[in-house]
Amino acid sequence: MATLAERRRQRVRDTQNWRARLKRGAIVLPVEVDGEVFDLMVRYGFLTSGQETDRREVAGALEKLLHRAMVALRRERPKKI
């Protein structure tokens, strides 16, 4: 079990991370990933079979999939001025 000092240090780190995200205009959202999204991550090579239970691997693969989707959307819709 974490000591009070450890919990306080973690809370300070969490607050610093929150403030940094706020400053750059980012937010953290909960995301549900279903079988279709897993299939896309595997199909595009961002995730291999067997990594579905590794949260860090799934988060990294989801980030790559989202990036690819954003690039495709930018290409599809010209920027309005």
N, CA, C and O atoms as a GROMACS GRO file, in nm:
protein
  324
    1MET      N    1   0.084  -0.119   0.000
    1MET     CA    2   0.000   0.000   0.000
    1MET      C    3   0.088   0.125   0.000
    1MET      O    4   0.189   0.131   0.069
    2ALA      N    5   0.047   0.222  -0.079
    2ALA     CA    6   0.125   0.345  -0.094
    2ALA      C    7   0.116   0.430   0.033
    2ALA      O    8   0.012   0.438   0.098
    3THR      N    9   0.226   0.491   0.064
    3THR     CA   10   0.226   0.579   0.180
    3THR      C   11   0.160   0.712   0.143
    3THR      O   12   0.138   0.741   0.026
    4LEU      N   13   0.130   0.789   0.243
    4LEU     CA   14   0.068   0.919   0.222
    4LEU      C   15   0.158   1.007   0.136
    4LEU      O   16   0.109   1.077   0.047
    5ALA      N   17   0.288   1.005   0.163
    5ALA     CA   18   0.382   1.087   0.085
    5ALA      C   19   0.384   1.045  -0.062
    5ALA      O   20   0.390   1.131  -0.150
    6GLU      N   21   0.379   0.915  -0.088
    6GLU     CA   22   0.377   0.866  -0.226
    6GLU      C   23   0.250   0.910  -0.298
    6GLU      O   24   0.254   0.950  -0.414
    7ARG      N   25   0.137   0.901  -0.229
    7ARG     CA   26   0.010   0.943  -0.289
    7ARG      C   27   0.011   1.093  -0.319
    7ARG      O   28  -0.041   1.136  -0.422
    8ARG      N   29   0.069   1.170  -0.230
    8ARG     CA   30   0.078   1.315  -0.253
    8ARG      C   31   0.167   1.346  -0.373
    8ARG      O   32   0.133   1.431  -0.455
    9ARG      N   33   0.281   1.277  -0.384
    9ARG     CA   34   0.370   1.298  -0.499
    9ARG      C   35   0.298   1.262  -0.629
    9ARG      O   36   0.311   1.332  -0.729
   10GLN      N   37   0.223   1.152  -0.627
   10GLN     CA   38   0.147   1.113  -0.746
   10GLN      C   39   0.042   1.217  -0.780
   10GLN      O   40   0.021   1.248  -0.897
   11ARG      N   41  -0.023   1.272  -0.680
   11ARG     CA   42  -0.124   1.375  -0.702
   11ARG      C   43  -0.060   1.500  -0.762
   11ARG      O   44  -0.120   1.564  -0.849
   12VAL      N   45   0.060   1.535  -0.717
   12VAL     CA   46   0.133   1.650  -0.773
   12VAL      C   47   0.164   1.624  -0.920
   12VAL      O   48   0.145   1.712  -1.004
   13ARG      N   49   0.212   1.503  -0.952
   13ARG     CA   50   0.242   1.468  -1.092
   13ARG      C   51   0.115   1.474  -1.177
   13ARG      O   52   0.118   1.526  -1.288
   14ASP      N   53   0.006   1.420  -1.126
   14ASP     CA   54  -0.121   1.422  -1.198
   14ASP      C   55  -0.165   1.566  -1.226
   14ASP      O   56  -0.210   1.598  -1.336
   15THR      N   57  -0.151   1.652  -1.126
   15THR     CA   58  -0.190   1.792  -1.142
   15THR      C   59  -0.100   1.861  -1.244
   15THR      O   60  -0.150   1.939  -1.326
   16GLN      N   61   0.028   1.835  -1.241
   16GLN     CA   62   0.120   1.893  -1.339
   16GLN      C   63   0.085   1.848  -1.480
   16GLN      O   64   0.085   1.929  -1.573
   17ASN      N   65   0.054   1.720  -1.496
   17ASN     CA   66   0.014   1.668  -1.628
   17ASN      C   67  -0.115   1.732  -1.674
   17ASN      O   68  -0.128   1.768  -1.791
   18TRP      N   69  -0.212   1.746  -1.583
   18TRP     CA   70  -0.339   1.808  -1.617
   18TRP      C   71  -0.318   1.952  -1.664
   18TRP      O   72  -0.377   1.995  -1.763
   19ARG      N   73  -0.235   2.027  -1.590
   19ARG     CA   74  -0.209   2.167  -1.626
   19ARG      C   75  -0.137   2.177  -1.760
   19ARG      O   76  -0.165   2.268  -1.839
   20ALA      N   77  -0.044   2.085  -1.787
   20ALA     CA   78   0.026   2.086  -1.916
   20ALA      C   79  -0.071   2.058  -2.030
   20ALA      O   80  -0.063   2.123  -2.135
   21ARG      N   81  -0.162   1.962  -2.011
   21ARG     CA   82  -0.262   1.933  -2.115
   21ARG      C   83  -0.353   2.053  -2.136
   21ARG      O   84  -0.384   2.089  -2.249
   22LEU      N   85  -0.395   2.115  -2.027
   22LEU     CA   86  -0.482   2.232  -2.035
   22LEU      C   87  -0.414   2.345  -2.112
   22LEU      O   88  -0.478   2.411  -2.194
   23LYS      N   89  -0.286   2.366  -2.086
   23LYS     CA   90  -0.210   2.473  -2.150
   23LYS      C   91  -0.201   2.451  -2.301
   23LYS      O   92  -0.208   2.547  -2.378
   24ARG      N   93  -0.185   2.326  -2.344
   24ARG     CA   94  -0.174   2.301  -2.488
   24ARG      C   95  -0.309   2.271  -2.554
   24ARG      O   96  -0.314   2.241  -2.673
   25GLY      N   97  -0.417   2.281  -2.478
   25GLY     CA   98  -0.550   2.267  -2.534
   25GLY      C   99  -0.595   2.124  -2.555
   25GLY      O  100  -0.683   2.099  -2.637
   26ALA      N  101  -0.536   2.030  -2.484
   26ALA     CA  102  -0.571   1.889  -2.499
   26ALA      C  103  -0.659   1.844  -2.382
   26ALA      O  104  -0.657   1.905  -2.275
   27ILE      N  105  -0.735   1.738  -2.405
   27ILE     CA  106  -0.816   1.679  -2.300
   27ILE      C  107  -0.799   1.528  -2.303
   27ILE      O  108  -0.754   1.472  -2.403
   28VAL      N  109  -0.833   1.464  -2.196
   28VAL     CA  110  -0.828   1.318  -2.188
   28VAL      C  111  -0.972   1.268  -2.184
   28VAL      O  112  -1.053   1.315  -2.104
   29LEU      N  113  -1.003   1.174  -2.271
   29LEU     CA  114  -1.136   1.119  -2.280
   29LEU      C  115  -1.133   0.968  -2.264
   29LEU      O  116  -1.039   0.903  -2.309
   30PRO      N  117  -1.234   0.912  -2.200
   30PRO     CA  118  -1.241   0.765  -2.197
   30PRO      C  119  -1.279   0.714  -2.336
   30PRO      O  120  -1.361   0.774  -2.404
   31VAL      N  121  -1.219   0.603  -2.377
   31VAL     CA  122  -1.243   0.548  -2.510
   31VAL      C  123  -1.278   0.401  -2.497
   31VAL      O  124  -1.209   0.326  -2.428
   32GLU      N  125  -1.385   0.360  -2.562
   32GLU     CA  126  -1.419   0.218  -2.570
   32GLU      C  127  -1.373   0.166  -2.705
   32GLU      O  128  -1.401   0.226  -2.808
   33VAL      N  129  -1.304   0.054  -2.702
   33VAL     CA  130  -1.256  -0.007  -2.825
   33VAL      C  131  -1.325  -0.141  -2.841
   33VAL      O  132  -1.319  -0.227  -2.753
   34ASP      N  133  -1.392  -0.158  -2.955
   34ASP     CA  134  -1.463  -0.284  -2.978
   34ASP      C  135  -1.386  -0.369  -3.079
   34ASP      O  136  -1.277  -0.333  -3.122
   35GLY      N  137  -1.444  -0.482  -3.114
   35GLY     CA  138  -1.378  -0.576  -3.204
   35GLY      C  139  -1.345  -0.518  -3.339
   35GLY      O  140  -1.242  -0.551  -3.398
   36GLU      N  141  -1.432  -0.432  -3.390
   36GLU     CA  142  -1.408  -0.371  -3.521
   36GLU      C  143  -1.283  -0.284  -3.518
   36GLU      O  144  -1.203  -0.286  -3.612
   37VAL      N  145  -1.265  -0.207  -3.411
   37VAL     CA  146  -1.148  -0.121  -3.399
   37VAL      C  147  -1.022  -0.206  -3.381
   37VAL      O  148  -0.918  -0.176  -3.438
   38PHE      N  149  -1.031  -0.314  -3.301
   38PHE     CA  150  -0.917  -0.406  -3.288
   38PHE      C  151  -0.879  -0.463  -3.424
   38PHE      O  152  -0.761  -0.471  -3.458
   39ASP      N  153  -0.980  -0.502  -3.501
   39ASP     CA  154  -0.952  -0.557  -3.634
   39ASP      C  155  -0.881  -0.456  -3.723
   39ASP      O  156  -0.789  -0.492  -3.796
   40LEU      N  157  -0.923  -0.330  -3.718
   40LEU     CA  158  -0.857  -0.226  -3.796
   40LEU      C  159  -0.712  -0.207  -3.752
   40LEU      O  160  -0.623  -0.192  -3.836
   41MET      N  161  -0.688  -0.207  -3.621
   41MET     CA  162  -0.552  -0.188  -3.571
   41MET      C  163  -0.462  -0.304  -3.615
   41MET      O  164  -0.344  -0.283  -3.645
   42VAL      N  165  -0.517  -0.425  -3.617
   42VAL     CA  166  -0.439  -0.541  -3.662
   42VAL      C  167  -0.419  -0.534  -3.813
   42VAL      O  168  -0.309  -0.559  -3.863
   43ARG      N  169  -0.525  -0.501  -3.887
   43ARG     CA  170  -0.518  -0.497  -4.034
   43ARG      C  171  -0.412  -0.398  -4.082
   43ARG      O  172  -0.340  -0.427  -4.178
   44TYR      N  173  -0.401  -0.283  -4.017
   44TYR     CA  174  -0.304  -0.183  -4.058
   44TYR      C  175  -0.167  -0.202  -3.993
   44TYR      O  176  -0.077  -0.120  -4.013
   45GLY      N  177  -0.151  -0.307  -3.917
   45GLY     CA  178  -0.020  -0.341  -3.861
   45GLY      C  179   0.018  -0.264  -3.736
   45GLY      O  180   0.135  -0.265  -3.697
   46PHE      N  181  -0.078  -0.199  -3.673
   46PHE     CA  182  -0.048  -0.124  -3.551
   46PHE      C  183  -0.050  -0.212  -3.427
   46PHE      O  184   0.006  -0.175  -3.324
   47LEU      N  185  -0.114  -0.328  -3.438
   47LEU     CA  186  -0.130  -0.419  -3.324
   47LEU      C  187  -0.121  -0.560  -3.379
   47LEU      O  188  -0.174  -0.589  -3.486
   48THR      N  189  -0.055  -0.649  -3.304
   48THR     CA  190  -0.049  -0.788  -3.346
   48THR      C  191  -0.145  -0.870  -3.262
   48THR      O  192  -0.178  -0.832  -3.149
   49SER      N  193  -0.188  -0.981  -3.316
   49SER     CA  194  -0.275  -1.069  -3.239
   49SER      C  195  -0.205  -1.109  -3.111
   49SER      O  196  -0.085  -1.140  -3.113
   50GLY      N  197  -0.276  -1.109  -3.002
   50GLY     CA  198  -0.218  -1.142  -2.873
   50GLY      C  199  -0.186  -1.021  -2.789
   50GLY      O  200  -0.161  -1.033  -2.669
   51GLN      N  201  -0.185  -0.903  -2.849
   51GLN     CA  202  -0.155  -0.780  -2.775
   51GLN      C  203  -0.282  -0.712  -2.725
   51GLN      O  204  -0.274  -0.604  -2.665
   52GLU      N  205  -0.397  -0.771  -2.748
   52GLU     CA  206  -0.524  -0.707  -2.715
   52GLU      C  207  -0.540  -0.678  -2.566
   52GLU      O  208  -0.620  -0.592  -2.530
   53THR      N  209  -0.468  -0.747  -2.481
   53THR     CA  210  -0.481  -0.726  -2.337
   53THR      C  211  -0.375  -0.631  -2.281
   53THR      O  212  -0.380  -0.596  -2.163
   54ASP      N  213  -0.280  -0.591  -2.364
   54ASP     CA  214  -0.174  -0.499  -2.320
   54ASP      C  215  -0.221  -0.356  -2.343
   54ASP      O  216  -0.224  -0.308  -2.456
   55ARG      N  217  -0.258  -0.288  -2.236
   55ARG     CA  218  -0.317  -0.154  -2.247
   55ARG      C  219  -0.224  -0.054  -2.316
   55ARG      O  220  -0.271   0.029  -2.393
   56ARG      N  221  -0.095  -0.063  -2.288
   56ARG     CA  222  -0.001   0.031  -2.352
   56ARG      C  223   0.008   0.008  -2.502
   56ARG      O  224   0.010   0.103  -2.580
   57GLU      N  225   0.013  -0.118  -2.541
   57GLU     CA  226   0.018  -0.151  -2.684
   57GLU      C  227  -0.110  -0.107  -2.754
   57GLU      O  228  -0.105  -0.052  -2.864
   58VAL      N  229  -0.223  -0.131  -2.691
   58VAL     CA  230  -0.351  -0.091  -2.750
   58VAL      C  231  -0.358   0.061  -2.760
   58VAL      O  232  -0.404   0.113  -2.862
   59ALA      N  233  -0.314   0.133  -2.657
   59ALA     CA  234  -0.316   0.279  -2.661
   59ALA      C  235  -0.227   0.332  -2.773
   59ALA      O  236  -0.266   0.424  -2.845
   60GLY      N  237  -0.110   0.274  -2.789
   60GLY     CA  238  -0.020   0.316  -2.897
   60GLY      C  239  -0.079   0.287  -3.034
   60GLY      O  240  -0.069   0.369  -3.125
   61ALA      N  241  -0.139   0.170  -3.049
   61ALA     CA  242  -0.201   0.132  -3.176
   61ALA      C  243  -0.320   0.223  -3.207
   61ALA      O  244  -0.339   0.262  -3.322
   62LEU      N  245  -0.398   0.255  -3.105
   62LEU     CA  246  -0.514   0.343  -3.125
   62LEU      C  247  -0.468   0.483  -3.166
   62LEU      O  248  -0.531   0.547  -3.249
   63GLU      N  249  -0.359   0.530  -3.107
   63GLU     CA  250  -0.304   0.660  -3.143
   63GLU      C  251  -0.262   0.661  -3.290
   63GLU      O  252  -0.290   0.758  -3.361
   64LYS      N  253  -0.196   0.555  -3.335
   64LYS     CA  254  -0.154   0.547  -3.475
   64LYS      C  255  -0.274   0.539  -3.569
   64LYS      O  256  -0.274   0.602  -3.675
   65LEU      N  257  -0.375   0.463  -3.531
   65LEU     CA  258  -0.496   0.452  -3.612
   65LEU      C  259  -0.567   0.587  -3.623
   65LEU      O  260  -0.610   0.627  -3.731
   66LEU      N  261  -0.579   0.657  -3.512
   66LEU     CA  262  -0.642   0.789  -3.512
   66LEU      C  263  -0.563   0.887  -3.598
   66LEU      O  264  -0.621   0.966  -3.672
   67HIS      N  265  -0.431   0.882  -3.589
   67HIS     CA  266  -0.347   0.970  -3.670
   67HIS      C  267  -0.370   0.944  -3.818
   67HIS      O  268  -0.384   1.037  -3.897
   68ARG      N  269  -0.372   0.817  -3.857
   68ARG     CA  270  -0.394   0.781  -3.997
   68ARG      C  271  -0.532   0.829  -4.044
   68ARG      O  272  -0.546   0.878  -4.156
   69ALA      N  273  -0.632   0.816  -3.957
   69ALA     CA  274  -0.767   0.861  -3.993
   69ALA      C  275  -0.770   1.012  -4.011
   69ALA      O  276  -0.833   1.063  -4.103
   70MET      N  277  -0.701   1.085  -3.923
   70MET     CA  278  -0.698   1.231  -3.934
   70MET      C  279  -0.627   1.276  -4.062
   70MET      O  280  -0.672   1.370  -4.127
   71VAL      N  281  -0.520   1.209  -4.099
   71VAL     CA  282  -0.450   1.241  -4.224
   71VAL      C  283  -0.542   1.218  -4.342
   71VAL      O  284  -0.548   1.300  -4.434
   72ALA      N  285  -0.615   1.106  -4.341
   72ALA     CA  286  -0.707   1.075  -4.450
   72ALA      C  287  -0.819   1.178  -4.458
   72ALA      O  288  -0.858   1.219  -4.568
   73LEU      N  289  -0.871   1.221  -4.345
   73LEU     CA  290  -0.977   1.322  -4.345
   73LEU      C  291  -0.927   1.456  -4.398
   73LEU      O  292  -0.998   1.524  -4.471
   74ARG      N  293  -0.806   1.493  -4.360
   74ARG     CA  294  -0.751   1.619  -4.410
   74ARG      C  295  -0.732   1.615  -4.561
   74ARG      O  296  -0.753   1.715  -4.630
   75ARG      N  297  -0.692   1.500  -4.611
   75ARG     CA  298  -0.673   1.484  -4.754
   75ARG      C  299  -0.807   1.490  -4.827
   75ARG      O  300  -0.818   1.546  -4.936
   76GLU      N  301  -0.909   1.433  -4.765
   76GLU     CA  302  -1.041   1.423  -4.826
   76GLU      C  303  -1.113   1.558  -4.833
   76GLU      O  304  -1.179   1.588  -4.932
   77ARG      N  305  -1.101   1.638  -4.729
   77ARG     CA  306  -1.171   1.767  -4.723
   77ARG      C  307  -1.070   1.880  -4.730
   77ARG      O  308  -0.987   1.895  -4.641
   78PRO      N  309  -1.077   1.959  -4.834
   78PRO     CA  310  -0.985   2.074  -4.842
   78PRO      C  311  -1.013   2.175  -4.732
   78PRO      O  312  -1.127   2.192  -4.688
   79LYS      N  313  -0.910   2.240  -4.688
   79LYS     CA  314  -0.921   2.339  -4.581
   79LYS      C  315  -0.997   2.462  -4.631
   79LYS      O  316  -0.966   2.516  -4.736
   80LYS      N  317  -1.097   2.504  -4.554
   80LYS     CA  318  -1.171   2.624  -4.589
   80LYS      C  319  -1.101   2.746  -4.532
   80LYS      O  320  -1.048   2.743  -4.421
   81ILE      N  321  -1.102   2.851  -4.609
   81ILE     CA  322  -1.038   2.976  -4.563
   81ILE      C  323  -1.145   3.076  -4.526
   81ILE      O  324  -1.113   3.188  -4.485
   0.00000   0.00000   0.00000
